[in-house]
Amino acid sequence: MEQPHYLNIPNLKITIFQAYLFWENIDKNLQNLALRLSMGIKEKTDLIILPEMFSTGFSMNAEALAEETDGKTMQWMSQIAHKYECVITGSIIIKEDGHYFNRLIWMLPDGSYSYYNKRHLFGLGDEDKNYTAGLDKVIVELKGWKIRLSICYDLRFPVWLRNKDEEYDILLLIASWPDKRSSHWNALIPARAIENQSYVIGVNRVGHDGKEVYHSGHSQCIDPMGKTVYYKPEDEDLYTFSIHYEELVKTRRSFPFLRDADKFEII
């Protein structure tokens, strides 16, 4: 008898880097991140996750900081992915066809990549005046796991992130989320996990940015039942943990809520 496909899907080993970022200093950030990774990664991992705009901080100075798709940060990501033989992901400022994007890069060890342009631009911070919104949802695959890509402010829009027909197993969210709204972050991430019956991994930064906005981290991984797998407030942290596909299957079989969901979606 053929085994169910999910029995062939391995555990996924994930490395979260809740990093301190140097304001609008690409070279310093790339050097520091590479150094910290070399000191902190002690075991084989499948995925390294960096925060939103990890090379610059969450800056509206798009014209001065934007890079082309063959720029130094993309090259750095390719080198890191190759060095650790894993996927590395995080968002950077990209200029393309006269537009600026807050673009999440999903970089593979062979230098190929997928990307997601942030859909919901943060109007309170004038992101919508400096960047172009993405139109497409993006789901990537890693060792049989289906992963939905998202960035920061997207977290507040559950219809955009809804898990229609179990199309993803992990909702991945990178962020530059300020401390003064950390209670929202800590409420919404478990809510997205429970309502979508998926793992949710949220990776934030720490420290003050160039506008003296303080970020207190609270990076976390929440399982499909709403239980905490990983959680770290305040301090910079580089941490590796595993998540288990059988837990996902068990939850969805025991509580088949997704099949009763309303059949609508944003197009």
FENNORMO-V281249 format. One record per residue. RES is the residue in three letters. PHI is phi as a letter, one per 20 degrees, with the letter a starting at -180 (none if undefined). Layout:
res:RES phi:PHI
res:RES phi:PHI
This chain:
res:MET phi:none
res:GLU phi:f
res:GLN phi:f
res:PRO phi:g
res:HIS phi:g
res:TYR phi:f
res:LEU phi:f
res:ASN phi:e
res:ILE phi:e
res:PRO phi:f
res:ASN phi:f
res:LEU phi:d
res:LYS phi:e
res:ILE phi:c
res:THR phi:d
res:ILE phi:e
res:PHE phi:d
res:GLN phi:e
res:ALA phi:d
res:TYR phi:e
res:LEU phi:d
res:PHE phi:e
res:TRP phi:f
res:GLU phi:l
res:ASN phi:c
res:ILE phi:f
res:ASP phi:f
res:LYS phi:f
res:ASN phi:f
res:LEU phi:f
res:GLN phi:f
res:ASN phi:f
res:LEU phi:f
res:ALA phi:f
res:LEU phi:f
res:ARG phi:f
res:LEU phi:f
res:SER phi:f
res:MET phi:e
res:GLY phi:d
res:ILE phi:e
res:LYS phi:d
res:GLU phi:b
res:LYS phi:f
res:THR phi:c
res:ASP phi:e
res:LEU phi:b
res:ILE phi:d
res:ILE phi:d
res:LEU phi:d
res:PRO phi:f
res:GLU phi:f
res:MET phi:l
res:PHE phi:f
res:SER phi:e
res:THR phi:c
res:GLY phi:n
res:PHE phi:f
res:SER phi:d
res:MET phi:e
res:ASN phi:e
res:ALA phi:f
res:GLU phi:f
res:ALA phi:e
res:LEU phi:d
res:ALA phi:f
res:GLU phi:c
res:GLU phi:f
res:THR phi:f
res:ASP phi:d
res:GLY phi:f
res:LYS phi:f
res:THR phi:f
res:MET phi:f
res:GLN phi:f
res:TRP phi:f
res:MET phi:f
res:SER phi:f
res:GLN phi:f
res:ILE phi:f
res:ALA phi:f
res:HIS phi:f
res:LYS phi:f
res:TYR phi:e
res:GLU phi:l
res:CYS phi:b
res:VAL phi:e
res:ILE phi:c
res:THR phi:b
res:GLY phi:r
res:SER phi:d
res:ILE phi:c
res:ILE phi:e
res:ILE phi:d
res:LYS phi:d
res:GLU phi:b
res:ASP phi:l
res:GLY phi:m
res:HIS phi:d
res:TYR phi:d
res:PHE phi:c
res:ASN phi:e
res:ARG phi:d
res:LEU phi:e
res:ILE phi:d
res:TRP phi:d
res:MET phi:e
res:LEU phi:e
res:PRO phi:f
res:ASP phi:e
res:GLY phi:n
res:SER phi:e
res:TYR phi:b
res:SER phi:d
res:TYR phi:b
res:TYR phi:c
res:ASN phi:e
res:LYS phi:g
res:ARG phi:f
res:HIS phi:d
res:LEU phi:e
res:PHE phi:f
res:GLY phi:f
res:LEU phi:f
res:GLY phi:d
res:ASP phi:m
res:GLU phi:f
res:ASP phi:f
res:LYS phi:e
res:ASN phi:d
res:TYR phi:c
res:THR phi:d
res:ALA phi:f
res:GLY phi:f
res:LEU phi:d
res:ASP phi:d
res:LYS phi:f
res:VAL phi:c
res:ILE phi:c
res:VAL phi:d
res:GLU phi:c
res:LEU phi:b
res:LYS phi:l
res:GLY phi:n
res:TRP phi:e
res:LYS phi:e
res:ILE phi:c
res:ARG phi:e
res:LEU phi:e
res:SER phi:b
res:ILE phi:c
res:CYS phi:l
res:TYR phi:g
res:ASP phi:g
res:LEU phi:g
res:ARG phi:e
res:PHE phi:c
res:PRO phi:f
res:VAL phi:f
res:TRP phi:f
res:LEU phi:e
res:ARG phi:f
res:ASN phi:e
res:LYS phi:f
res:ASP phi:l
res:GLU phi:l
res:GLU phi:f
res:TYR phi:c
res:ASP phi:d
res:ILE phi:c
res:LEU phi:d
res:LEU phi:d
res:LEU phi:c
res:ILE phi:d
res:ALA phi:b
res:SER phi:c
res:TRP phi:e
res:PRO phi:f
res:ASP phi:g
res:LYS phi:f
res:ARG phi:c
res:SER phi:f
res:SER phi:f
res:HIS phi:f
res:TRP phi:g
res:ASN phi:f
res:ALA phi:e
res:LEU phi:f
res:ILE phi:f
res:PRO phi:f
res:ALA phi:f
res:ARG phi:f
res:ALA phi:f
res:ILE phi:f
res:GLU phi:f
res:ASN phi:d
res:GLN phi:l
res:SER phi:b
res:TYR phi:f
res:VAL phi:c
res:ILE phi:d
res:GLY phi:d
res:VAL phi:d
res:ASN phi:d
res:ARG phi:d
res:VAL phi:c
res:GLY phi:n
res:HIS phi:e
res:ASP phi:e
res:GLY phi:f
res:LYS phi:d
res:GLU phi:m
res:VAL phi:e
res:TYR phi:e
res:HIS phi:d
res:SER phi:d
res:GLY phi:m
res:HIS phi:m
res:SER phi:g
res:GLN phi:a
res:CYS phi:c
res:ILE phi:d
res:ASP phi:e
res:PRO phi:f
res:MET phi:e
res:GLY phi:n
res:LYS phi:e
res:THR phi:e
res:VAL phi:e
res:TYR phi:b
res:TYR phi:b
res:LYS phi:b
res:PRO phi:e
res:GLU phi:m
res:ASP phi:e
res:GLU phi:g
res:ASP phi:b
res:LEU phi:c
res:TYR phi:b
res:THR phi:d
res:PHE phi:b
res:SER phi:d
res:ILE phi:c
res:HIS phi:c
res:TYR phi:f
res:GLU phi:f
res:GLU phi:f
res:LEU phi:f
res:VAL phi:f
res:LYS phi:g
res:THR phi:f
res:ARG phi:f
res:ARG phi:f
res:SER phi:f
res:PHE phi:c
res:PRO phi:f
res:PHE phi:f
res:LEU phi:f
res:ARG phi:f
res:ASP phi:e
res:ALA phi:f
res:ASP phi:f
res:LYS phi:e
res:PHE phi:c
res:GLU phi:b
res:ILE phi:e
res:ILE phi:c
